C-alpha cells in the first residue's frame, strides 16, 4: 500500500468514526414532558413531533438518541441540554 493510499484510508476511517457520535437523553423523575419537548425543539432543532416521540421513548425505554453527528457539533448542544436540567451525554 502506498503512503498516499494509507493516508486516504486513515482520513476515511477518521471521518466515518467521527460521525458516529450521538447525544443520548436519559429519563429522570424531575422534568415534565413539556420541558423536555421544548428543550429538544430549541436545542436540537427537532420538530414538535420528533421531540414528543423522543420524550415518550425516553419515558418508556429509559433513554433515546436525540442527535447524531460530529463531536464538535454535538458538544454545545449536549451542554445546553444539561444546563436545562436534562440528563444527557455524548457516546
C-alpha positions in Angstrom: 0.0 0.0 0.0 1.4 3.4 -1.0 1.8 6.2 1.5 -1.0 8.2 -0.3 -3.4 5.2 -0.1 -2.6 4.8 3.6 -3.3 8.5 4.3 -6.5 8.3 2.4 -7.6 5.2 4.3 -6.8 7.0 7.7 -8.8 10.1 6.7 -11.8 7.9 5.6 -11.6 6.0 8.9 -11.4 9.2 10.9 -14.4 10.7 9.0 -16.5 7.5 9.5 -15.8 7.3 13.2 -16.3 11.0 13.9 -19.8 10.9 12.5 -20.9 8.1 14.9 -21.2 10.3 17.9 -24.7 10.7 19.4 -26.4 12.6 22.2 -28.3 10.2 24.4 -31.0 11.6 26.6 -31.9 9.7 29.8 -35.1 9.5 31.8 -35.5 11.3 35.1 -38.3 11.9 37.6 -37.8 15.7 37.6 -38.6 17.2 34.2 -42.0 17.5 32.6 -42.8 16.3 29.1 -43.4 19.9 28.0 -40.0 21.0 29.3 -38.2 18.1 27.5 -40.1 18.7 24.3 -39.5 22.5 24.3 -35.8 21.9 25.1 -35.3 19.4 22.3 -37.0 21.8 19.8 -34.9 24.7 20.9 -31.5 22.9 21.3 -31.6 20.1 18.8 -33.8 21.6 16.1 -36.4 18.9 16.4 -39.9 19.4 15.2 -42.5 19.2 17.9 -43.4 15.7 16.7 -39.8 14.5 16.8 -39.4 15.9 20.3 -42.6 14.4 21.5 -41.6 11.0 20.2 -38.2 11.2 21.8 -39.7 12.2 25.1 -42.0 9.2 25.0 -39.2 6.8 24.1 -37.1 8.2 27.0 -40.0 7.8 29.4 -40.8 4.2 28.4 -37.3 2.9 27.4 -35.2 5.0 29.8 -33.1 6.6 27.1 -33.1 7.8 23.5 -30.6 9.0 21.0 -31.8 12.6 20.2 -29.0 13.8 17.9 -26.1 12.3 15.9 -23.1 14.0 14.2 -19.7 15.3 14.8 -18.5 15.5 18.4 -17.6 19.2 18.0 -21.2 20.0 16.8 -22.8 17.9 19.5 -20.8 19.2 22.5 -22.5 22.6 22.7 -25.9 21.0 22.2 -25.3 18.5 25.0 -24.1 21.3 27.3 -27.3 23.2 26.6 -29.4 20.1 27.4 -27.5 19.7 30.7 -27.9 23.4 31.5 -31.6 23.0 31.0 -31.6 20.3 33.7 -31.9 17.3 31.4 -29.7 14.2 31.8 -27.7 13.6 28.6 -24.3 12.5 27.4 -22.4 12.1 24.1 -21.5 8.5 23.4 
